[in-house]
Amino acid sequence: MTRVDEQDLLWELLEASPVAVELFDLDGIIRYVNNTAALRYAKPADELAGVNIWSLYPASQAAHCKTLINQVINTGLPVQFTDQWDEQWVNVLICPIAGPSGKTEQIVIYTNDITRQINAEERLKLVSLQLFTNQEDERRRIAQDLHDDIGQSMTALVLHLKAIHSDIASGRREAGDQIPETIRIVEDMMRHIRQVLYELRPPSFGTTPFVKVLEGLCSSMSLFTGLRVIFSGQEQLPPMSNTQAITLYRLVQEGINNVLKHAKAESVWINLEYVDGEVSISLEDDGQGFDISHRPSYGIGLEGLRERFLDLGGSFDIESAVGRGTRLYGSLPITKPGVST
């Protein structure tokens, strides 16, 4: 490739660059702008040549840039910063261009639109904050659960053991009468601890069919809470990622917990199915329901679930009416295990 061809190629690359490039002298007279920069001003590039660049900038931005340009001229070093123009975020690099004498004679400004990157970072921060909030809420719930139920059971167990010990020490023949009740208390504690551990760490989705995992969760919740939990689901589901399985699992778990806390329901119906490339799950109760129009946002746990379903490319919805129960619905497109989600 000849030197002329190389120069033509470099000019073409400069014109095609998504970064806006503006070259001007120390008086602010534009010497060159590429296509991206011209689009910012909604004018052809050839019409911008010879225009004073500060006539194109809003006053506040012009004052800021002039201060930084003076710094660049005085130090001979480039300056980089991030700024917001209306709803657009940009990364700006101001560089000096030296003349034959070695002194700065021109300035070039590179402006890169980073709005999508900033928005993605802000969304990530919100999701991270929501995740932290959900974790703290779950820890408080588990701590309260352990304090209320396990704590009371432990107190009852200690009292029974003391009574048995007192009866034995006194030689009373009734000492053994309290042993069956003591055994029942211990068994209840064991069931409750297993339930808490099951909620904290569900069984491996890689070794157990997902439908069996949900069946186990529903049976466990029904046995432990006394709530009538009816589960139905397709036996054969296509393989799904661990992230997708956990998301569906958490909907059932969080949904049942909300029913127990708020719904005053007797029964819950859960259905899992796969249709047209999507696996969906619904949870419906026969509780008191609520007026969605008077409840504009979901609870912390359900809000976190909604965000997770949307992040995975799925959908999440909640339906309710006073006296008619509540229905949760979530669906996810199936991806093969090992595919990033």
C-alpha positions in Angstrom: 0.0 0.0 0.0 1.4 3.4 -1.0 1.7 6.3 1.4 -1.2 8.1 -0.4 -3.4 5.0 0.0 -2.5 4.8 3.7 -3.4 8.4 4.2 -6.8 7.9 2.4 -7.5 4.9 4.6 -6.7 6.9 7.8 -9.0 9.7 6.7 -11.8 7.1 6.0 -11.3 5.5 9.4 -11.4 9.0 11.1 -14.6 9.8 9.3 -16.2 6.5 10.2 -15.2 6.7 13.9 -18.1 6.8 16.4 -16.0 9.2 18.5 -16.6 12.9 17.7 -13.3 14.7 16.6 -13.0 18.5 16.6 -9.8 20.3 15.6 -9.5 24.0 16.1 -6.9 26.7 16.7 -6.3 28.7 19.8 -8.8 31.3 18.8 -11.5 28.6 18.6 -11.8 28.5 14.8 -12.7 25.0 13.6 -10.2 23.5 11.2 -11.8 20.0 11.0 -14.6 17.9 12.3 -15.5 14.4 11.4 -18.9 13.1 10.5 -19.8 12.1 14.1 -19.0 15.6 15.4 -21.0 17.2 12.5 -24.0 15.0 13.4 -23.9 16.5 17.0 -24.4 19.9 15.5 -26.8 18.8 12.8 -24.8 20.5 10.2 -22.6 19.3 7.3 -18.9 19.1 8.2 -17.9 21.6 5.4 -20.2 24.3 6.9 -18.6 24.0 10.3 -15.1 24.7 9.0 -14.1 28.3 9.9 -16.9 28.6 12.6 -15.9 29.6 16.1 -16.4 26.4 18.1 -17.6 28.3 21.2 -20.6 29.5 19.3 -21.8 25.9 19.1 -21.3 25.0 22.8 -23.8 26.0 25.5 -22.4 28.8 27.7 -21.8 26.6 30.8 -20.0 23.9 28.8 -18.0 26.4 26.8 -16.7 28.1 30.1 -15.7 24.7 31.5 -13.9 23.6 28.3 -12.1 26.9 28.0 -10.7 26.5 31.5 -9.5 23.0 30.7 -8.0 24.1 27.4 -6.0 26.8 29.1 -4.6 24.1 31.4 -3.7 22.0 28.4 -2.0 24.9 26.7 0.0 25.8 29.8 1.1 22.3 30.7 1.2 20.7 27.2 -0.6 17.7 28.7 -4.0 16.2 27.7 -7.0 16.4 30.0 -9.7 13.8 30.2 -13.1 14.0 32.0 -16.7 12.7 32.0 -19.6 15.1 31.7 -23.3 15.1 31.3 -25.0 17.1 28.5 -28.7 17.1 29.1 -29.5 13.3 29.2 -26.3 12.3 27.4 -23.1 11.2 29.2 -19.8 11.8 27.4 -16.2 11.0 27.9 -14.1 14.0 26.7 -10.4 14.0 25.9 -8.7 17.4 25.2 -5.2 17.1 23.6 -2.7 19.7 22.5 -1.3 19.8 18.9 2.2 21.3 18.8 3.5 23.3 15.9 7.0 23.4 14.4 8.2 25.5 17.3 7.1 22.9 19.8 4.4 25.2 21.3 0.7 24.3 21.3 -0.9 25.8 18.2 -4.1 23.7 17.9 -6.5 21.7 20.1 -8.3 18.5 19.3 -11.3 17.3 21.4 -12.4 13.7 21.3 -15.9 13.2 22.6 -17.3 9.6 23.1 -20.9 9.0 24.0 -21.0 6.7 27.0 -24.6 7.1 27.9 -25.4 3.4 27.5 -22.4 2.4 29.6 -23.4 4.8 32.4 -27.0 3.6 32.3 -25.9 0.0 32.5 -23.6 0.8 35.4 -26.4 2.6 37.2 -28.7 -0.3 36.6 -26.1 -2.7 37.9 -25.8 -0.6 41.1 -29.5 -0.7 41.6 -29.7 -4.4 41.1 -26.7 -4.9 43.5 -28.4 -2.7 46.1 -31.7 -4.6 45.6 -29.9 -7.9 46.0 -28.2 -6.7 49.2 -31.6 -5.5 50.5 -33.2 -8.8 49.7 -30.4 -10.7 51.4 -30.7 -8.6 54.5 -34.5 -9.0 54.5 -34.1 -12.8 54.2 -31.6 -12.9 57.0 -33.9 -10.9 59.3 -36.8 -13.2 58.4 -34.7 -16.4 59.1 -33.4 -14.9 62.4 -36.9 -14.0 63.5 -38.1 -17.4 62.5 -35.4 -19.1 64.5 -35.9 -16.8 67.5 -39.7 -17.3 67.6 -40.0 -21.0 66.8 -36.7 -22.7 67.7 -36.2 -20.4 70.7 -39.6 -21.3 72.1 -39.0 -25.0 71.4 -35.7 -24.9 73.2 -37.2 -23.2 76.2 -40.0 -25.8 76.3 -37.4 -28.6 76.0 -35.3 -27.2 78.8 -38.3 -27.0 81.1 -39.3 -30.6 80.3 -35.8 -31.9 80.9 -35.7 -30.0 84.2 -39.0 -31.5 85.2 -37.9 -35.0 84.3 -34.6 -34.5 86.2 -36.5 -33.2 89.3 -38.9 -36.2 89.2 -36.0 -38.6 88.9 -34.1 -36.9 91.7 -37.2 -37.0 93.9 -37.8 -40.7 93.1 -41.2 -39.9 91.5 -42.6 -42.7 89.4 -44.2 -40.2 87.0 -40.8 -39.1 85.6 -41.1 -41.1 82.4 -44.6 -39.6 81.6 -43.0 -36.4 80.2 -40.5 -38.2 77.9 -42.9 -38.6 74.9 -43.7 -34.9 75.0 -40.0 -34.1 75.2 -39.4 -36.3 72.2 -42.1 -34.5 70.2 -40.5 -31.2 70.9 -37.2 -32.4 69.7 -38.7 -33.8 66.5 -40.5 -30.6 65.8 -37.3 -28.7 66.2 -35.5 -31.1 63.8 -38.3 -30.6 61.2 -38.1 -26.8 61.6 -34.3 -26.8 61.2 -34.5 -29.0 58.1 -37.0 -26.6 56.7 -34.8 -23.6 57.3 -31.8 -25.4 55.7 -33.9 -26.4 52.7 -34.9 -22.8 52.2 -31.3 -21.6 52.5 -29.8 -24.1 50.2 -32.2 -26.0 47.8 -31.0 -29.4 46.5 -28.7 -29.6 43.5 -30.7 -28.9 40.3 -28.0 -30.8 38.4 -28.6 -34.1 40.1 -32.4 -33.9 40.8 -35.0 -33.3 38.1 -36.4 -29.8 38.6 -40.0 -30.9 38.9 -39.0 -33.2 41.7 -37.2 -30.4 43.5 -40.4 -28.3 43.4 -42.5 -31.2 44.5 -40.2 -31.6 47.5 -40.4 -27.9 48.3 -44.2 -27.9 48.1 -44.5 -31.0 50.2 -42.1 -29.7 52.8 -43.9 -26.3 53.0 -47.3 -28.0 53.3 -46.1 -30.4 56.1 -44.4 -27.6 58.0 -47.0 -24.8 57.7 -50.3 -26.7 57.5 -51.1 -24.8 54.3 -52.6 -26.9 51.5 -50.1 -26.7 48.7 -51.1 -28.4 45.4 -48.4 -28.8 42.8 -48.7 -29.9 39.1 -46.0 -29.9 36.5 -44.7 -31.5 33.4 -42.4 -34.4 34.1 -40.3 -33.8 31.0 -38.7 -30.3 30.8 -35.8 -29.3 28.5 -32.5 -28.7 30.3 -32.2 -25.2 31.8 -29.4 -23.3 33.4 -28.9 -23.4 37.2 -29.6 -19.6 37.3 -33.0 -20.1 35.6 -33.9 -23.0 37.9 -33.1 -21.1 41.0 -35.1 -18.1 39.8 -38.2 -20.3 39.3 -37.6 -22.0 42.6 -37.4 -18.7 44.4 -40.7 -17.6 42.9 -42.4 -20.6 44.6 -40.5 -20.1 47.8 -41.2 -16.4 48.1 -44.8 -16.8 46.9 -45.6 -19.3 49.6 -43.9 -17.2 52.2 -46.0 -14.2 51.2 -49.2 -16.3 51.3 -48.4 -17.3 54.8 -47.6 -13.7 55.9 -50.4 -11.8 54.2 -53.0 -13.8 52.3 -54.9 -15.6 55.1 -55.3 -18.4 52.6 -56.1 -22.1 53.0 -54.8 -23.4 49.7 -52.1 -22.6 47.1 -52.0 -24.0 43.6 -48.7 -24.2 41.7 -48.4 -25.1 38.1 -45.2 -25.6 36.0 -45.2 -26.0 32.3 -43.1 -25.6 29.1 -44.6 -24.2 25.9 -43.0 -22.8 22.8 -39.5 -22.4 24.2 -40.6 -20.9 27.5 -40.9 -22.5 30.9 -43.5 -20.8 33.1 -44.7 -21.1 36.6 -47.8 -19.8 38.3 -48.8 -19.6 42.0 -52.4 -18.9 43.0 -54.0 -18.7 46.4 -57.5 -18.5 47.8 -56.7 -15.7 50.2 -58.1 -12.3 50.8 -56.2 -10.6 47.9 -55.6 -6.9 47.7 -56.3 -3.9 45.4 -53.3 -3.6 43.1 -54.2 0.0 42.3 -53.7 0.9 46.0 -50.4 -1.0 46.1 -48.2 0.4 43.4 -45.1 -1.6 44.1 -44.3 -5.2 45.0 -42.8 -6.2 48.3 -39.0 -6.4 48.6 -38.8 -10.1 47.8 -41.2 -10.0 44.9 -39.6 -6.8 43.5 -36.2 -8.6 43.5 -37.8 -11.6 41.7 -39.4 -9.3 39.1 -36.0 -7.7 38.3 -34.4 -11.2 38.1 -37.0 -12.5 35.6 -36.6 -9.4 33.5 -32.8 -9.6 33.6 -33.0 -13.2 32.3 -35.2 -12.0 29.4 -38.4 -13.3 30.9 -41.6 -11.8 32.3 -43.1 -11.5 35.7 -46.7 -10.4 36.7 -48.9 -10.3 39.7 -52.7 -10.3 39.7 -55.0 -9.8 42.7 -58.3 -8.4 43.7 -59.9 -8.0 47.1 -61.6 -11.2 48.2 -60.4 -13.1 45.1 -56.9 -14.2 46.1 -53.6 -13.5 44.4 -51.8 -15.0 41.4 -48.0 -14.8 40.6 -46.8 -15.6 37.2 -43.2 -15.9 35.8 -41.8 -17.2 32.6 -38.3 -17.6 31.2 -36.9 -18.5 27.8 -35.0 -21.8 28.0 -31.3 -21.7 27.3 -28.9 -24.6 27.4 -26.9 -25.2 30.6 -23.6 -23.5 30.6 -24.9 -20.6 28.5 -24.3 -17.3 30.4 -27.5 -15.7 31.6 
